[in-house]
Amino acid sequence: MPLDIRTIPCLSDNYAYLAHDPATGDTALIDAPEAEPILTALNDTGWRLTHVLITHHHYDHIDGLPGILAQYPARVIGARADAHRLPALDVQVEEGDPVNIGDETGTVIDVSGHTVGHIAFHFPSSKAVFTADSLMALGCGRVFEGTKPQMHDSLQKLAALPGDTVVYSGHEYTAANAKFALTIDPENPDLISRVREVSEKRASGTPTVPSLLSEELATNPFLRAHDPAIQAHLGMTGANATDVFTEIRTRKDNF
């Protein structure tokens, strides 16, 4: 059976996730922005928290952990490369390592760029990838510590996953990302349609996360640096995709 995944809004615009294996009862939390809404979700579902998967060290992904661990002595899993600035880890992982939630086996993907040591968790049987602040709906995280070419390489790893993979990212930034995307890819009919859908969802208070990877591949400019229409719009026809990505990310930084 696939994981039962619940989206938990936290803080002003963060998302955490609970991933529950019905066969064993094991439940993993992916990131811990704040304790209260996560503890409420666990109480409402009756699920037993067994694991915490941390994507990176930023405060809005870890600050809720002490309050959660005080009630649930779960195993904390995070990147070996980031262990020196993460909460105490029970398991340190790196790219390619397996991560189990009950009977479901996932794989760690190094998606450094936003931070060095940022990881994502891919669970192929459940068609789910938890990307936090690497790949986002219609966007990607700002490059704080890594390089833009490094971020491009990380996003290409995620872009290579099956198109029916559901992308569980870390923030409700989609409306702002949509406005920017239109400045990069203004003639894309799929993007125009998606921007309309995003506006309707946000007007009704409906989350725009998670999203399908196939939808990101069709509309997210950060995954489309190879596209001739985008390259032409930027005056970079025939340029290396990494250079085009760097230009797109630089424009977003100044948007």
DRENGU-668096 format. One record per residue: x, y, z of N, C-alpha, C, O in turn; residue in one letter. Coordinates in pm, whole numbers, plus 50000, padded with zeros to 5 digits. Example, Ala and Ser with C-alpha at 12.3 -4.5 7.8 and 13.67 -1.06 7.14 Angstrom:
<nodes>
513194943150780512304955050780513204967050780514244966850846A;512854977550708513674989450714512905000350787513415011450804S;
</nodes>
This chain:
<nodes>
500844988050000500005000050000500885012550000501905012750068M;500495022849925501275035149925501175042350059500255039950137P;502115051050083502085059250203500865068450201500485073750096L;500255070150317499195079950335499865092950378500415093750488D;499815103150293500565115450316499625126950347498675129450273I;499885133750457499085145350499499945157950495501085157950540R;499375168550440500035181650434499635189850556498455190850589T;500635195650623500375203250745500905217550728502115219550728I;500025227450713500485241250708501095245350843500555242150949P;502235252350837502945256850956503425271250935503585275750821C;503645278251046504135291951041503255300050943502055297650935L;503855309350871503035317550780502885311350643501875313550576S;503895303450598503815298050462504595285050444504875281050332D;504935278350554505635265550546504675253850536503495254850572N;505195242650486504485230050492505385219350553506565218350520Y;504805211450643505405198950689504515187750637503395190050593A;505025175550643504255164050593504375152250688505435149750746Y;503275145150704503265132250770503065121550665502155122350583L;503925111450667503845100250573503665087450655504565083550730A;502515081050640502105069850724502025057150642501415056750535H;502655046650694502595033450630501465025450694501595021050808D;500365023450623499215016350682499535002050724498914996850816P;500494995750657500794981650685501444979750822501174969950891A;502304989050861503064987450985502664997351094502954995251212T;502025008251054501705018751150502805028951169502625038751241G;503955026751105505045036551115504655049551046503955049550945D;505115060551103504795073751049506035082451055506705083251158T;506335089150944507465098450938506955112650923505985115250853A;507635121650990507435135950971508565141050883509735138250908L;508205148550780509215154850697509255169650731508335177150698I;510325173750796510595187250845509635191050958508525185950969D;510125200351041509405203851165509455218951187510175223551276A;508705226651109508745241251125508265246051262508865255151319P;507205239951314506705243151448505945231151501505435223051424E;505895229951632505385217651693503855216751692503315206151661A;503175227451727501745226551759500895220551646500155211151672E;500965225651522500105219751419500465205251387499595197551347P;501715201651403502125187851377501605178651486501115167751456I;501715182651611501175174651721499665173451710499095162951741L;499005184251666497555183651647497195173451539496245165751555T;497955173451429497685163851321497905149551367497135140651331A;498945147251445499185133751498498045129551590497605118051586L;497585138651672496475135451762495205132551683494465123251716N;494955140451580493725138651500493735125451425492705118951412D;494895121451375494975108951297495135096751386494765085651347T;495695098751505496005087351590497255079951548497515068851595G;498045086051459499255079651410500385080551513500455090051591W;501255070551511502415069851602503655074351526504095067751432R;504215085751569505395090951500506615082451532506945080451649L;507275077451427508435068751445509725074651387510815071151430T;509595083551288510765089151221510545104051195509425108651177H;511635111351194511635125151146512725126351039513885123251065V;512335130650921513275132550811513495147550792512555154950766L;514725151950806515055166050796515755168750663516705161850627I;515265178750591515835181750459517045191050467517995189450392T;516995200950559518125210150572518005217850702517005216550774H;519015225950733519165231350868518425244350896518435248851010H;517805250650799517165263650824516115262550934515405252450946H;516035273151013515215272851134513765269251107513125262451188Y;513225273650992511815271250962511555257050913510475254050864D;512555248550927512385234250898512755225351017512585213251012H;513275231551125513715223351239513255228451375513355221151474I;512755240851383512535246751516511465239651598511465240651721D;510565232451533509525225451608509955212051663509205205551736G;511175207851629511585194151663511635191351813511165180751854L;512195200151898512245196752040510865194152101510705184652178P;509885202252067508545200152121507905187252072507115181052144G;508235183351951507695170851897508355158751961507685149051998I;509685159251973510405147952031510085146252180510225135352234L;509655156952245509265155852386508065146752403507895140752510A;507245145552301506075136852308506235123852229505595113852260Q;507105124152127507305112352043508815110152027509465117851956Y;509375100052089510825097452078511175090851945511585079351940P;511005098451836511215093151701512695093451664513485100851723A;513055085251566514415085151512514565096851416513745098451325R;515595104751435515815116751352516865113651247517965109051279V;516515116251121517365112951007517665125750930516745133450898I;518925128050899519315139850823520635137650753521255127050765G;521065147850680522265146550597523535146250679523725154350770A;524415137050646525735136650711526485149650687527175154650776R;526355155250567527075167550534526575179650612527265189750623A;525375178550668524765189750741524675186950890524095194850964D;525225175750936525025171251073525555181151176525045181751288A;526575188751141527185198051236526275209651271526535216751368H;525205211951194524305223051224522835218851226521945227251225R;522595205951229521265200451248521075196451394522055194951467L;519825194651438519625188351568520295174551570520615168951465P;520495169151688521165156151700520475145651613519265143851621A;521265138851532520735128951439520975114851492522055111751544L;519965106451479520125092251507520725084951388521455075051404D;520425089851267520925083751145521405094951053520665104451025V;522645093851005523185103250908523225096750771523695085450756Q;522715103950670522565098050537523225106950432523505118650456V;523445100950316523965108350200523305102850075522545093150081E;523615109049962522925105449838523005090449810524065084249819E;521845084849775521765070649741521425061649856521085050049835G;521495066849979521165058450095519675055650101518865064150064D;519305043650148517875040650165517335046450294518065047750393P;516065049750292515335054050412514015046550413513255047050316V;513735039650522512515031650531511475038250619511785042950729N;510245038350571509075041550654508215029050653507475026650558I;508315021250757507625008350758508114999750644509314997250632G;507194995250559507554986750447507954994550322508324988650221D;507875007750330508195016050214509655020450219510115025750320E;510365018350110511775022350101511935034250009511495034149894T;512565044750062512875056549984514365057849964515155050050017G;514745067949886516135070549855516455085149879515645093949851T;517635087749932518105101349956518705107049827519475100449758V;518325119549796518895126749682519555139449734518925147349805I;520825141349699521515153749734521025164749640521215163849519D;520395174949696519885186049616520495199249664519805209349676V;521785198949691522475210949739522315222549641522195220649519S;522315234449697522165246649620521585257349709522245267349740G;520335255349751519715264249851520595264549975520915275350026H;520965252950022522025251250121522935240050071522535232149986T;524145239550124525025228250098524655217350199524685219550320V;524305205650148523845194950235522345193250236521825184550306G;521615201250159520165199550146519905186050078520545182749979H;518965178450132518605165650072517095165050047516315171950111I;516735156449953515335153149925515145138249949516115130649950A;513905134149969513575120149995512575115449890511465120849881F;512955105349812512105100149705511585086249744512365077249776H;510265084649741509625071849770508895067349644507735070849622F;509575059449560509035056349427507735048549430506865050849346P;507575039149524506345031249526505125039849556504025036849511S;505335050549631504245059949662504215071849568503385080849583S;505135072049470505205082849371505295096349440504555105649407K;506195097449537506315109649617507775113549631508655105049648A;508035126549623509355131849654509175144249740508385153149708V;509905144749851509855155949944511075164649917512205160749946F;510835176549863511915184749808512205197249890513215203749866T;511355200749985511565212350072511855224749989511005229249913A;513075230550003513395243249939514315241649819515035250949783D;514295229849756515015228049630514015230649517513855242049475S;513355220449468512285222449370511005226349443510575219449535L;510405237449400509135242149456508105243349344508455242549226M;506865245049381505815246749282506075259649202506055270549258A;506315258149074506615269148981507885276749017508075288048971L;508755270849098509955277949136511035268849190510965256649175G;512025274949251513055267749325513575276949434513345289049430C;514265271349530514765279249641515865288749599516605286149505G;515945299849671517045309149650518365302149682518435294049774R;519395305149606520695298749625521475306749729522085317049697V;521455301949853522115308849962523575304549980524445312950003F;523825291649971525145286350006525885279849888527095281149876E;525145273149804525775266449691525985276149576526045288349596G;526085270749457526205278849336524985276349248524285266349264T;524735285449158523605283649067523785271348977522815264048955K;524985268848923525165256248850524895243948936524355234048888P;525275244549062525005233349153523495231449171523005220149170Q;522765242349186521305241349199520695235749072519765227649077M;521205240148957520685234848831520895219748823519995212448782H;522075215148861522345200748861521395193348955520895182648923D;521135199249072520225192949168518825191849111518165181549126S;518365202449046517025202148989516925192248874515865186348852L;518025190248802517995180548694517825166248747517215157848682Q;518365163648865518145150548927516655148448954516115137648927K;516005158649006514575157549036513755156948907512765149748901L;514165164448806513445164448679513485150748612512615147648530A;514475142548645514615129348583513715118748647513635107548597A;513045122148756512115112748819510895110848729510645119248642L;510115100248748508915098248666507965110148675507825116248781P;507325113248564506455124948558505265124348651504715134748687G;504845112248690503685111248780504085112048927503265109449015D;505355115848954505785117949092505145130549147505085140849080T;504655129749271504065141349337505165148449416505895142249493V;505285161549395506335169649455505785176649579504925185449569V;506295172649695505895178549822506975188549864507995184649922Y;506765201249835507765211449862507435218949991506405216550054S;508325228150028508325233150165507575245950193507435249750309G;507065252850088506465265950112505315268750017505235262949908H;504425277450059503345282449975503825295549909503435306549947E;504675293749808505225305049734504685305549590505165313649510Y;503715297249559503365294949419502825307249349503125309449232T;502025315449417501445327149352502535336949310502505342149198A;503495339349398504605348149362505465341949253505915348949161A;505695328949262506465322149158505765323049023506425324248919N;504435322249024503665322848899503835336248830504005336748708A;503795347048906503985360348847505335361448779505455366948670K;506365356048847507695356548786507765347648663508335351648561F;507205335648671507295326148560506745332248431507275329648323A;505715340348442505135346648323506095356648258505975359448139L;507035361948334508005371048275509085363548197509805369548116T;509205350648220510225342348155509645334348039510325332147939I;508415330148052507795320747957506375325347925505425317847946D;506205337647873504885343847866503915337747766502705339647777P;504425330347669503555324747565503205310047589502575303747505E;503605304647704503375290447733501925288347775501535292847883N;501115281647693499695280047728499475271947856498535274547930P;500345262147881500215254248003500465263048125499785261748227D;501445271848115501735280948226500595290748246500195293248360L;500075296348140498975305948151497785299448220497165305548307I;497475287148182496365279948244496655277248391495765278448476S;497895273448421498235270348561498195282848648497745282248762R;498655293948597498615306448674497175309948710496905314348821V;496265307848617494845310348645494355301048757493625305348847R;494745288548750494335278848853494925282448989494235281549091E;496185286648990496825290649116496095302449178495865302749299V;495725312249096495005324049147493675320049208493285325349312S;492975310849144491685306349197491855298949328491075300949422E;492865290549336493105283049460493455292449576492935290949686K;494335301949550494745310949658493605320049701493505323649818R;492745323749607491605332149640490645324949734489965331249815A;490605311749723489725303749809490455298049930489865290650009S;491745301349946492525296450058492975282150044493355275850143G;492935276649922493325262849897494825261949871495355269849793T;495545252449934496965250949906497235247649760496435240849695P;498355252249708498775248849573499865238049574500365234249468T;500205233449691501225223149712500535211149775499715213049864V;500835198849733501865194649639501455196549494500335200849464P;502385193249404502135194449261502725182249191503565175249247S;502275179949069502815168848989504105173048920504205184348871L;505075164148916506315167248847506065170148699506695179048643L;505165162848635504865165448494504385179648473504695185948372S;503625184848570503155198648562504315208448579504375218648511E;505245205148668506425213648685507275213648558507775224048517E;507435202048497508235201148376507645209548263508375214548178L;506325210948262505655218448156505595233448182505415241248089A;505735237548310505445251548343506495258548428506515270848432T;507335251248496508285257348590509525262048513510245253648459N;509785275048506510905279748423512255274648468513185273748388P;512385271248596513675266448647513985252148600515115247648612F;512975245248547513195232048488513215232648336513295222348270L;513135244748280512945246148136514035254848070513795261147967R;515215255148132516285263548077516745258947940517395266447867A;516405246647903516765241247773515765245047664516025242947546H;514625250747703513525253047610513855264447513514245275247556D;513715262147383514065272447285513265285447301513805296247279P;511985284247338511175296347353511685304947468511745317247457A;512055298547578512595306147692513945312047655514215323647685I;514785304347591516095309547551515945321547458516675331347471Q;515005320747364514785331947271514275344147345514705355347317A;513365342047439512805353247515513895360247596513835372447614H;514885352847643515975358547722517125363647636518095369047688L;517015361947504518115365647417519315356547433520455360947418G;519065343747463520135334147488519985321547402520345310647446M;519475323047282519245311447195520545303547176521585309147140T;520455290647200521595281647184522565281447299523575274547294G;522255288947405523165289447520523105276447599522135268847590A;524145274047677524165262747767523035264047868522785274947919N;522345252947897521175253447986521555258248126520765264848192A;522755255048170523195259748302523305274848305522945281248405T;523795280748196523895295248189522515301648184522285312148243D;521605295248113520235300548107519585299648244518925309148287V;519755288448312519225287248448519795298148538519055304348615F;521095300548528521735310848611521095324548586520885332148679T;520805327548460520155340148427518745340748486518335351048540E;518005329648477516635329448531516665331248682515875338848738I;517575324148749517645325248896518075339348938517575344549037R;518975345448863519405359048894518255368848878518075377848960T;517475367048772516305375748754515295373948867514695383648912R;515105361648911514145359349020514665365949148513865371349225K;515955365549172516525371949292516225386849294516105392849401D;516105392749177515895407249166514455410949132514155422649106N;513575401049131512185403349088511375410649197510195413349178F;
</nodes>
